[in-house]
Amino acid sequence: MNNTKYTFEKTQTKFIKKREHFKRIIERWKTQNKTEDYKKASKLFADAERYSRDLQSDFMGTAEGDLDNTVIRERVAKFKTIYKELYEITKSQTRQWCEAIIIALILAAILRNFLFGLYHVPSGSAEPQILIGDRLWGNKLIYFFTKPKVGEFVIFDNPNFPYDNSNKFKYYWQRYVGIPVPLLGLSGGPENIVKRVIAAPGDTIEGKVEDGHPFIYRNGVKIKEPYVNKLPLIHVEKYKGFISAQNIGPLTIPSFLNYSINEQMRFVTYDPSKSYDEQPYYYIKPHEVIRDFATGKPILLEPSIPTHDGRTGICVDIFGPIKLQEGQYWVMGDSRKNSNDSRFWGPLDEKYIHGRASFIIYSIDSGEAFWLFDLIKHPIDFWFKYIRWNKIFKGLGKYNNYRG
């Protein structure tokens, strides 16, 4: 069948099917005194009727070989455009909102999974270069053309996250959308983690403790790690949220609104040479500092002391040698005393990696789910003590010199 005729008949069928629906909507707008909508829709409907009638006559009276002449093609295209505009303008507000939300979710999923991502840093495992409250720009496109390299900060999904495998839709929702929708029974996805790549596929990685200090060997050579946090971590007790109650009547209060201890900020980087009020990384108030009961001194975790698993007591800085296979990476946090990384759960599979941390967009000293909460609680200090002005659009450099 001729393409022009096929296009006309397809549009004609849609118009006839929707014709009575269009008339009802237009009449309703007339009775509701929606003058502008009524006038526009009436004109479109009249034009569609005219084009439908005239084109029907044209096709009946035109030889098969002449159906593709320029005039008829243009008139069919105009009829199709009028129908689409009439169809869109007569959609219900509810349907328009639903379609807009669906399109927004699809676009967000495409951007989130294939182009770039905006990430909130919830923990201090990459201190002091990346702090709690940093908002990172993640470059997802880069790893479609190249592989992660040693020294880069990579952003990945928690490899131990328990996905909902009850059906494929829920699994893919968690993996590629990640937004919780409790009313629809959809759970949120895994948390995003940022660590530095220490070794890549084909490398052999080994951790040792020598003279009481942890060191890493890559392919048999002790590597230099100037980026590792050299400052101690101080034990603090910071709070987040507003509401002390767990429930208000039958309603459960979301966890991010609960007034509770921020578990992610138990230990933060501390410079002993500066007062609490002058700390370069976190704003620490004296009453937030947890002190040793016997000595009265702040509880500190020294960076040079090996780290032990709190559950098993095993020193996690002693591992390997481990030969990384294809698609495996060894990742670790720069703040080794405060990082749950490959030392605990082994090599990271490439499938969990979805971007390279390129730079810090902005940084706010806040452990809240939304920094707006801190602005409300500290409207003056927020601008002078909570915003880290010196970190806005700060790049995240890559360290390449790993040879001893």
URHU-V591069 format. One record per pair of residues at least 6 apart in sequence whose C-alpha atoms are under 8 Angstrom apart, sorted by the first residue. I is the first residue (numbers start at 1). J is the second residue. If there is no record, write none. Layout:
BEGIN
{{I J} {I J}}
END
This chain:
BEGIN
{{2 64} {2 67} {2 68} {3 68} {4 67} {4 68} {4 72} {4 73} {4 76} {5 59} {5 67} {7 76} {8 76} {8 79} {8 80} {11 79} {11 80} {11 83} {12 52} {15 83} {22 45} {22 86} {22 87} {22 90} {25 90} {26 38} {26 41} {26 42} {27 38} {29 35} {29 37} {29 38} {30 38} {41 86} {41 89} {41 90} {44 82} {44 83} {44 85} {44 86} {45 86} {47 82} {48 79} {48 82} {48 83} {51 75} {51 79} {52 79} {55 72} {55 75} {55 76} {59 67} {105 177} {108 177} {109 176} {109 177} {111 117} {112 176} {112 177} {113 140} {113 176} {113 354} {114 140} {114 141} {115 139} {115 140} {115 141} {116 137} {116 138} {116 139} {116 140} {116 141} {116 355} {117 137} {117 138} {117 139} {117 140} {117 355} {118 135} {118 136} {118 137} {118 138} {119 135} {119 136} {119 137} {119 138} {119 192} {120 133} {120 134} {120 135} {120 136} {121 130} {121 131} {121 132} {121 133} {121 134} {121 135} {121 136} {121 193} {121 194} {122 132} {122 133} {122 264} {122 367} {123 131} {123 132} {123 264} {123 265} {124 130} {124 131} {124 132} {124 264} {124 265} {124 268} {124 335} {124 338} {124 339} {125 195} {125 333} {125 334} {125 335} {125 336} {125 337} {125 338} {125 339} {125 340} {126 194} {126 195} {126 333} {126 334} {126 335} {126 339} {127 229} {127 269} {127 333} {127 334} {127 335} {128 229} {128 269} {128 281} {128 334} {128 335} {129 396} {131 281} {132 265} {132 365} {132 366} {132 367} {133 363} {133 364} {133 365} {133 366} {133 367} {134 360} {134 361} {134 362} {134 363} {134 364} {134 365} {135 360} {135 361} {135 362} {135 363} {136 357} {136 358} {136 359} {136 360} {136 361} {136 362} {137 357} {137 358} {137 359} {137 360} {137 361} {138 155} {138 355} {138 356} {138 357} {138 358} {138 359} {139 355} {139 356} {139 357} {139 358} {140 354} {140 355} {140 356} {141 355} {142 355} {142 356} {143 354} {143 355} {143 356} {148 154} {148 197} {148 200} {148 356} {149 197} {149 200} {150 196} {150 197} {150 198} {150 199} {150 200} {150 399} {150 400} {151 196} {151 197} {151 198} {151 398} {151 399} {151 400} {152 196} {152 197} {152 356} {152 357} {152 397} {152 398} {152 399} {153 194} {153 195} {153 196} {153 197} {153 356} {153 357} {153 358} {153 396} {153 398} {154 194} {154 195} {154 196} {154 197} {154 353} {154 354} {154 355} {154 356} {154 357} {155 192} {155 193} {155 194} {155 195} {155 353} {155 354} {155 355} {155 356} {155 357} {156 192} {156 193} {156 194} {156 352} {156 353} {156 354} {156 355} {157 190} {157 191} {157 192} {157 193} {157 352} {157 353} {157 354} {158 190} {158 191} {158 192} {158 193} {158 352} {159 348} {159 349} {159 352} {161 190} {163 171} {163 174} {163 175} {163 189} {164 170} {164 171} {164 174} {165 171} {170 186} {170 187} {173 179} {173 186} {173 189} {174 186} {174 187} {174 188} {174 189} {174 190} {175 189} {175 190} {176 189} {177 189} {178 187} {178 188} {178 189} {178 190} {179 186} {179 187} {179 188} {179 189} {180 186} {180 187} {180 188} {180 189} {181 187} {181 188} {194 333} {194 357} {195 331} {195 332} {195 333} {195 334} {195 341} {196 331} {196 332} {196 333} {196 334} {197 329} {197 330} {197 331} {197 332} {198 329} {198 330} {198 331} {198 332} {199 205} {199 218} {199 324} {199 329} {199 330} {199 331} {200 324} {200 328} {200 329} {200 330} {201 324} {201 325} {201 326} {201 327} {201 328} {201 329} {202 323} {202 324} {202 325} {202 326} {203 218} {203 219} {203 323} {203 324} {204 218} {204 219} {204 220} {204 321} {204 322} {204 323} {204 324} {205 216} {205 217} {205 218} {205 219} {205 220} {205 320} {205 321} {205 322} {205 323} {205 324} {205 330} {206 216} {206 217} {206 218} {206 220} {206 318} {206 319} {206 320} {206 321} {206 322} {207 214} {207 215} {207 216} {207 217} {207 317} {207 318} {207 319} {207 320} {207 321} {208 214} {208 215} {208 216} {208 217} {208 317} {208 318} {208 319} {209 215} {209 306} {209 317} {209 318} {212 305} {212 306} {213 304} {213 305} {213 306} {214 304} {214 305} {214 306} {214 317} {214 318} {215 222} {215 223} {215 317} {216 222} {216 223} {217 223} {221 403} {221 404} {222 403} {222 404} {223 402} {223 403} {223 404} {224 401} {224 402} {224 403} {224 404} {225 402} {227 334} {227 399} {228 334} {228 335} {228 336} {229 303} {229 334} {229 335} {229 336} {230 303} {230 304} {231 269} {231 270} {231 271} {231 302} {231 303} {232 269} {232 270} {232 271} {232 300} {232 301} {232 302} {232 303} {233 267} {233 268} {233 269} {233 270} {233 300} {233 301} {233 302} {233 303} {233 337} {234 267} {234 268} {234 269} {234 270} {234 289} {234 298} {234 299} {234 300} {234 301} {235 266} {235 267} {235 268} {235 289} {235 290} {235 291} {235 298} {235 299} {235 300} {235 301} {236 265} {236 266} {236 267} {236 268} {236 288} {236 289} {236 290} {237 261} {237 262} {237 265} {237 266} {237 288} {237 289} {237 290} {238 261} {238 262} {238 265} {238 266} {238 288} {239 259} {239 260} {239 261} {239 262} {240 256} {240 257} {240 258} {240 259} {240 260} {240 261} {240 262} {240 367} {240 368} {241 256} {241 257} {241 258} {241 259} {241 260} {241 368} {241 373} {242 257} {242 258} {242 259} {243 257} {243 258} {243 259} {244 258} {244 259} {244 260} {245 253} {245 258} {246 252} {246 253} {246 258} {247 253} {256 368} {256 369} {262 367} {264 367} {265 367} {267 338} {268 282} {269 281} {269 282} {270 279} {270 281} {270 282} {271 279} {271 280} {276 283} {276 284} {276 285} {276 286} {277 283} {277 284} {277 285} {282 365} {283 365} {283 385} {283 386} {289 298} {290 298} {290 299} {291 297} {291 298} {291 299} {292 298} {292 299} {301 337} {302 337} {303 335} {303 336} {303 337} {306 315} {306 316} {306 317} {307 315} {307 316} {307 317} {307 336} {307 337} {308 314} {308 315} {308 316} {308 317} {309 315} {309 316} {309 344} {316 343} {316 344} {317 343} {319 343} {324 330} {324 347} {327 349} {327 350} {327 351} {328 347} {328 348} {328 349} {328 350} {329 347} {329 348} {329 349} {329 350} {330 342} {330 346} {330 347} {330 348} {331 341} {331 342} {331 347} {331 348} {332 339} {332 340} {332 341} {332 342} {332 343} {333 339} {333 340} {333 341} {342 348} {357 396} {358 395} {358 396} {359 393} {359 394} {359 395} {359 396} {360 391} {360 392} {360 393} {360 394} {360 395} {360 396} {361 391} {361 392} {361 393} {361 394} {362 388} {362 389} {362 391} {362 392} {362 393} {363 387} {363 388} {363 389} {363 391} {363 392} {364 371} {364 386} {364 387} {364 388} {365 385} {365 386} {365 387} {365 388} {366 374} {366 386} {368 374} {374 382} {375 382}}
END
